[in-house]
Structure formats: structure tokens, C-alpha cells
Amino acid sequence: MAAYRMDGGRLFYVEHECASAGSEKPDSRHVIDNRVHNDRYVVRMFYIGDLSASRVSANEFAYMTDGVNGAGDANAYVNCPLCGSRGRIALDRNNLIEMKESFSQAAIAQSPFR
């Protein structure tokens, strides 16, 4: 439910959630000790909206990665890197994304998961 700005520009890492991990029968690669793990991952996206906004619509982002399926809006998805299932932008209960000011490159390099 957050987008993390990279280097002060319009590049962001946007949280996505795996459809399988959130289902009643999650893929076994998401299950450790009968609990779901690594249900979120980040995808690099380009922000096209107002940089001073604190909460924005999924439609304010454009995908920059290969493997995008769909129209590139809130219904588009990028497959989960862990299990290959559909993964969409994670939205809050108001269907918005919180804008965060930074996310370290080291954290991205270590793992695409939270």
C-alpha cells in the first residue's frame, strides 16, 4: 500500500500483492509453518502525477518492467517473482497508494519481498 521514491525523481518502487498468497489455498512457496509469507513485492514504476501528493491512485503510475499483463492501470498485473501468480498494485481501503519519500537501493537488491 505504498510507493517508495528512488533518488528524488519520478521512479518509484510500488508494492504489489500476490493473488495466490491472498487466496484460500495459497501457493506452497508462500507458506512456511502454515503461515503465508512474502505476499508482497515491489515493482519499479514511473509516477506521472503530482509529486507533492501524499496518497494517489494506481492510475498515476506507469509500468516500466517486462511482463505486464493488462491495460497498465489498477487491473494490470505483474507475475509474482516467487510463485508466478498474478500480482497487482496493493491499495488501501480507499483504493489509494501512500507515497513514501525513500526506499534504499540496498533493500531492493537484497530481496523483492518485504
C-alpha positions as a Markdown table, in Angstrom:
| # | Residue | x | y | z |
|---|---|---|---|---|
| 1 | Met | 0.0 | 0.0 | 0.0 |
| 2 | Ala | 3.0 | 2.3 | -0.5 |
| 3 | Ala | 5.2 | 3.6 | -3.2 |
| 4 | Tyr | 8.8 | 4.4 | -2.4 |
| 5 | Arg | 10.6 | 7.2 | -4.3 |
| 6 | Met | 14.0 | 6.5 | -5.8 |
| 7 | Asp | 16.6 | 9.3 | -5.9 |
| 8 | Gly | 14.1 | 12.1 | -5.6 |
| 9 | Gly | 12.7 | 11.7 | -9.1 |
| 10 | Arg | 9.7 | 10.1 | -10.7 |
| 11 | Leu | 10.9 | 6.5 | -10.3 |
| 12 | Phe | 9.2 | 4.6 | -7.5 |
| 13 | Tyr | 9.1 | 1.1 | -6.2 |
| 14 | Val | 5.4 | 0.3 | -5.8 |
| 15 | Glu | 4.1 | -2.5 | -3.6 |
| 16 | His | 2.3 | -5.3 | -5.3 |
| 17 | Glu | 0.4 | -8.2 | -3.7 |
| 18 | Cys | 0.3 | -11.8 | -4.9 |
| 19 | Ala | -3.2 | -13.1 | -5.7 |
| 20 | Ser | -2.2 | -16.6 | -4.7 |
| 21 | Ala | -0.8 | -15.6 | -1.3 |
| 22 | Gly | -4.1 | -13.9 | -0.5 |
| 23 | Ser | -6.3 | -16.8 | -1.6 |
| 24 | Glu | -7.8 | -19.5 | 0.5 |
| 25 | Lys | -5.3 | -22.0 | -0.9 |
| 26 | Pro | -2.0 | -20.1 | -1.3 |
| 27 | Asp | 0.8 | -21.5 | -3.4 |
| 28 | Ser | 3.1 | -23.7 | -1.2 |
| 29 | Arg | 6.0 | -21.4 | -2.0 |
| 30 | His | 4.3 | -18.7 | 0.1 |
| 31 | Val | 3.6 | -21.0 | 3.1 |
| 32 | Ile | 6.1 | -21.5 | 6.0 |
| 33 | Asp | 4.9 | -23.2 | 9.2 |
| 34 | Asn | 1.3 | -23.0 | 8.0 |
| 35 | Arg | 1.5 | -19.2 | 7.6 |
| 36 | Val | 1.7 | -17.1 | 4.5 |
| 37 | His | 4.9 | -15.2 | 3.9 |
| 38 | Asn | 6.2 | -12.9 | 1.2 |
| 39 | Asp | 2.8 | -11.9 | 0.0 |
| 40 | Arg | 4.1 | -8.5 | -1.2 |
| 41 | Tyr | 6.9 | -7.5 | -3.6 |
| 42 | Val | 7.9 | -4.3 | -5.3 |
| 43 | Val | 7.8 | -3.3 | -8.9 |
| 44 | Arg | 9.6 | -0.3 | -10.4 |
| 45 | Met | 7.2 | 2.1 | -11.9 |
| 46 | Phe | 7.2 | 5.7 | -13.3 |
| 47 | Tyr | 5.0 | 8.2 | -11.5 |
| 48 | Ile | 3.1 | 10.6 | -13.8 |
| 49 | Gly | 1.1 | 12.6 | -11.2 |
| 50 | Asp | 1.7 | 15.4 | -8.8 |
| 51 | Leu | 4.9 | 14.8 | -6.8 |
| 52 | Ser | 3.6 | 16.7 | -3.8 |
| 53 | Ala | 0.6 | 14.4 | -3.3 |
| 54 | Ser | 0.7 | 12.0 | -0.3 |
| 55 | Arg | -1.9 | 9.5 | -1.5 |
| 56 | Val | -2.5 | 8.7 | -5.1 |
| 57 | Ser | -4.5 | 6.5 | -7.5 |
| 58 | Ala | -2.9 | 3.4 | -9.1 |
| 59 | Asn | -3.6 | 5.1 | -12.4 |
| 60 | Glu | -0.9 | 7.7 | -11.6 |
| 61 | Phe | 1.8 | 5.0 | -12.2 |
| 62 | Ala | 3.1 | 3.5 | -15.5 |
| 63 | Tyr | 4.7 | 0.1 | -15.6 |
| 64 | Met | 8.4 | 0.1 | -16.7 |
| 65 | Thr | 9.0 | -3.7 | -16.5 |
| 66 | Asp | 8.5 | -6.5 | -18.8 |
| 67 | Gly | 5.7 | -9.0 | -18.1 |
| 68 | Val | 2.9 | -6.5 | -17.5 |
| 69 | Asn | -0.5 | -8.1 | -18.4 |
| 70 | Gly | -3.4 | -5.9 | -18.8 |
| 71 | Ala | -4.0 | -2.2 | -19.7 |
| 72 | Gly | -1.5 | -0.7 | -17.3 |
| 73 | Asp | -4.0 | 0.5 | -14.8 |
| 74 | Ala | -5.2 | -0.9 | -11.5 |
| 75 | Asn | -6.3 | -4.1 | -13.2 |
| 76 | Ala | -2.9 | -4.8 | -14.8 |
| 77 | Tyr | -0.7 | -7.2 | -13.1 |
| 78 | Val | 2.9 | -8.4 | -12.9 |
| 79 | Asn | 3.5 | -12.0 | -12.0 |
| 80 | Cys | 4.8 | -12.7 | -8.5 |
| 81 | Pro | 8.6 | -13.4 | -8.6 |
| 82 | Leu | 8.2 | -16.2 | -6.0 |
| 83 | Cys | 5.3 | -18.3 | -7.4 |
| 84 | Gly | 4.4 | -16.8 | -10.8 |
| 85 | Ser | 0.8 | -16.0 | -9.8 |
| 86 | Arg | -0.9 | -12.7 | -10.7 |
| 87 | Gly | 0.1 | -9.7 | -8.6 |
| 88 | Arg | -1.5 | -6.3 | -8.6 |
| 89 | Ile | -0.7 | -2.9 | -7.0 |
| 90 | Ala | -1.5 | -3.1 | -3.3 |
| 91 | Leu | -4.2 | -0.5 | -2.5 |
| 92 | Asp | -5.5 | 0.7 | 0.9 |
| 93 | Arg | -9.2 | 0.6 | 1.8 |
| 94 | Asn | -9.8 | 3.8 | -0.1 |
| 95 | Asn | -8.1 | 2.4 | -3.3 |
| 96 | Leu | -5.1 | 4.7 | -2.9 |
| 97 | Ile | -1.4 | 4.3 | -2.5 |
| 98 | Glu | 0.7 | 6.1 | 0.1 |
| 99 | Met | 3.7 | 8.0 | -1.3 |
| 100 | Lys | 6.9 | 7.4 | 0.7 |
| 101 | Glu | 9.9 | 9.6 | 0.2 |
| 102 | Ser | 12.7 | 7.0 | 0.0 |
| 103 | Phe | 13.5 | 3.3 | -0.2 |
| 104 | Ser | 17.1 | 2.3 | -0.1 |
| 105 | Gln | 18.7 | 0.7 | -3.1 |
| 106 | Ala | 20.3 | -1.9 | -0.8 |
| 107 | Ala | 17.0 | -3.1 | 0.4 |
| 108 | Ile | 15.8 | -3.6 | -3.1 |
| 109 | Ala | 18.9 | -5.5 | -4.1 |
| 110 | Gln | 18.6 | -7.9 | -1.1 |
| 111 | Ser | 15.0 | -9.0 | -1.8 |
| 112 | Pro | 12.0 | -8.1 | -3.8 |
| 113 | Phe | 9.9 | -9.0 | -0.8 |
| 114 | Arg | 9.0 | -7.3 | 2.5 |
